[in-house]
């Protein structure tokens, strides 16, 4: 165990959903201490998955591990190239392999949001580092383990959390939208390349949610109109389960299945 890997053993009496598609599967989630990420940690743990999560702040990681016994907390920043290898090593050390990777950690860029012409280059760089390069580097670092799971018949899925801002051009959302658009297309290309080997890569837009990220972007927004992260996590878990249970199609005959 490294000093950045925090684990709270699962009580023997804890039970989850019997017959879940996630039962026994090894899942890693980035950005796992708040919003959708934490909701996913809770949802998939309840579905009897083995869950490791990554977040930047040690206090947040320790809090979630205390709240959700059985999880493996890893302190690291996916936007930093030098953190990727230690994160990957700790994920595999904690879980003994990997079946599902959910790249959820995101950065808005400038806050408050700004027009592109008023956006600092450093804000664009940070959004790209977190929303595009982080998922790319971490997926690449873990691809061997995901491919091994696929060869063993366990199925393997990478989920990149996208946004409608990846498709639609919204003023003030330039840094975030551009980085998510790149991630969305990266996901589609990687899915085409990896599906013959049994690894699926999905780009999923969970919708507008009541999360700290959304509050930072739209501080005066109407929260009552937003989806709760727990509902989005259930929906996303259902989407992943349907892919896990689906027969891997021939890449030449595969219809448009990438989710947006």
KOLVEXDREN-310358 format. One record per residue (C-alpha): y, z, x. Coordinates in steps of 0.25 Angstrom, whole numbers. Example, Ala and Ser with C-alpha at 12.3 -4.5 7.8 and 13.67 -1.06 7.14 Angstrom:
2
NODE north    up  east
NODE   -18    31    49
NODE    -4    29    55
//
This chain:
260
NODE north    up  east
NODE     0     0     0
NODE    14    -4     5
NODE    26     5     3
NODE    31    -5    -7
NODE    19    -5   -16
NODE    19     6   -26
NODE     7     8   -35
NODE     5    18   -46
NODE   -10    19   -50
NODE   -14    15   -64
NODE   -20    27   -72
NODE   -35    25   -76
NODE   -32    27   -90
NODE   -22    15   -91
NODE   -26     3  -100
NODE   -21   -10  -103
NODE   -24   -22  -112
NODE   -39   -25  -112
NODE   -42   -39  -110
NODE   -29   -43  -104
NODE   -28   -56   -96
NODE   -21   -47   -86
NODE   -32   -37   -84
NODE   -34   -35   -70
NODE   -25   -46   -65
NODE   -16   -43   -53
NODE    -1   -46   -57
NODE    12   -45   -49
NODE    26   -44   -55
NODE    39   -45   -48
NODE    51   -38   -53
NODE    42   -28   -60
NODE    51   -16   -61
NODE    60   -20   -73
NODE    61   -30   -84
NODE    50   -40   -86
NODE    44   -37   -73
NODE    41   -22   -77
NODE    37   -27   -91
NODE    27   -36   -85
NODE    21   -25   -76
NODE    19   -16   -88
NODE    14   -27   -97
NODE     4   -32   -86
NODE    -1   -18   -82
NODE    -3   -16   -97
NODE   -12   -28   -97
NODE   -20   -22   -86
NODE   -15   -31   -74
NODE   -14   -26   -60
NODE     1   -26   -58
NODE    10   -26   -46
NODE    25   -28   -47
NODE    36   -30   -37
NODE    51   -25   -38
NODE    62   -23   -28
NODE    65    -9   -30
NODE    56     2   -26
NODE    61    12   -37
NODE    58     2   -48
NODE    44    -1   -42
NODE    40    14   -42
NODE    46    16   -56
NODE    37     5   -62
NODE    25     9   -54
NODE    27    23   -60
NODE    28    18   -74
NODE    17     8   -73
NODE     5    14   -66
NODE    -5     4   -60
NODE     6    -6   -55
NODE     9    -9   -41
NODE    24    -9   -37
NODE    29   -17   -26
NODE    43   -16   -20
NODE    48   -30   -16
NODE    59   -40   -18
NODE    53   -54   -21
NODE    67   -60   -18
NODE    65   -56    -3
NODE    55   -65     5
NODE    51   -54    14
NODE    46   -46     2
NODE    37   -56    -4
NODE    25   -54     6
NODE    25   -39     5
NODE    26   -40   -10
NODE    14   -50   -11
NODE     6   -41    -1
NODE     8   -29   -10
NODE     5   -36   -23
NODE    -8   -41   -17
NODE   -11   -28   -11
NODE    -8   -20   -24
NODE   -16   -30   -33
NODE   -27   -36   -24
NODE   -22   -50   -28
NODE   -14   -57   -39
NODE   -16   -64   -52
NODE    -2   -64   -58
NODE    12   -64   -51
NODE    24   -63   -60
NODE    37   -66   -53
NODE    47   -59   -62
NODE    58   -53   -52
NODE    71   -61   -55
NODE    85   -61   -50
NODE    97   -65   -58
NODE   106   -69   -46
NODE   120   -65   -48
NODE   123   -53   -58
NODE   131   -54   -66
NODE   126   -69   -68
NODE   136   -79   -63
NODE   138   -94   -64
NODE   131  -102   -53
NODE   145  -105   -46
NODE   148   -90   -45
NODE   134   -87   -40
NODE   132   -82   -26
NODE   122   -89   -17
NODE   116   -76   -15
NODE   113   -73   -30
NODE   106   -87   -31
NODE    98   -84   -18
NODE    94   -70   -24
NODE    90   -76   -37
NODE    82   -87   -30
NODE    75   -77   -21
NODE    71   -68   -32
NODE    68   -78   -43
NODE    62   -90   -35
NODE    59   -87   -21
NODE    53   -73   -24
NODE    43   -79   -34
NODE    39   -90   -25
NODE    37   -82   -13
NODE    29   -71   -20
NODE    20   -81   -28
NODE    18   -89   -15
NODE    14   -76    -8
NODE     4   -72   -19
NODE    -1   -86   -22
NODE   -14   -84   -13
NODE   -18   -72   -22
NODE   -14   -79   -35
NODE   -22   -91   -31
NODE   -34   -82   -27
NODE   -34   -76   -41
NODE   -34   -89   -47
NODE   -46   -93   -38
NODE   -53   -81   -43
NODE   -51   -84   -57
NODE   -41   -73   -60
NODE   -30   -83   -63
NODE   -16   -82   -57
NODE    -2   -83   -63
NODE    12   -83   -57
NODE    23   -80   -67
NODE    37   -83   -63
NODE    47   -77   -73
NODE    57   -87   -77
NODE    69   -88   -87
NODE    75   -98   -96
NODE    86   -98   -86
NODE    76  -106   -77
NODE    77  -117   -88
NODE    91  -116   -94
NODE   104  -116   -87
NODE   112  -104   -91
NODE   126  -101   -85
NODE   126   -89   -76
NODE   111   -89   -74
NODE   111   -99   -62
NODE   105   -91   -51
NODE    94   -85   -60
NODE    91   -98   -68
NODE    90  -107   -55
NODE    81   -97   -49
NODE    72   -96   -61
NODE    72  -111   -63
NODE    67  -113   -49
NODE    56  -102   -52
NODE    52  -109   -65
NODE    50  -123   -58
NODE    43  -116   -46
NODE    33  -110   -56
NODE    30  -123   -62
NODE    28  -130   -49
NODE    19  -119   -44
NODE    11  -119   -57
NODE     8  -134   -55
NODE     4  -131   -40
NODE    -4  -119   -43
NODE   -11  -121   -56
NODE   -23  -129   -50
NODE   -26  -116   -42
NODE   -26  -107   -54
NODE   -12  -101   -52
NODE    -2  -102   -63
NODE    13  -101   -61
NODE    21   -98   -73
NODE    36   -98   -76
NODE    39   -89   -87
NODE    52   -86   -95
NODE    51   -72  -101
NODE    64   -74  -109
NODE    76   -65  -109
NODE    72   -51  -108
NODE    79   -37  -108
NODE    78   -35   -93
NODE    87   -29   -82
NODE    88   -44   -77
NODE    93   -49   -90
NODE   103   -37   -91
NODE   109   -40   -78
NODE   110   -55   -82
NODE   116   -52   -96
NODE   121   -38   -96
NODE   128   -40  -110
NODE   116   -47  -116
NODE   110   -43  -129
NODE    97   -36  -125
NODE    91   -36  -139
NODE    89   -51  -138
NODE    81   -50  -125
NODE    66   -49  -124
NODE    60   -36  -119
NODE    53   -37  -105
NODE    40   -31  -111
NODE    39   -42  -121
NODE    42   -53  -111
NODE    31   -46  -102
NODE    21   -47  -113
NODE    24   -62  -116
NODE    23   -65  -101
NODE    10   -57  -100
NODE     4   -66  -111
NODE     9   -78  -104
NODE     2   -75   -91
NODE   -11   -70   -99
NODE   -12   -84  -106
NODE   -11   -91   -92
NODE   -21   -81   -86
NODE   -31   -84   -97
NODE   -28   -99   -98
NODE   -37  -109   -90
NODE   -30  -115   -78
NODE   -27  -129   -82
NODE   -28  -141   -73
NODE   -14  -144   -67
NODE   -15  -158   -71
NODE   -17  -155   -86
NODE    -8  -143   -86
NODE     3  -144   -97
NODE    16  -137   -95
NODE    12  -122   -95
NODE    23  -116   -86
NODE    30  -106   -95
NODE    45  -106   -96
//
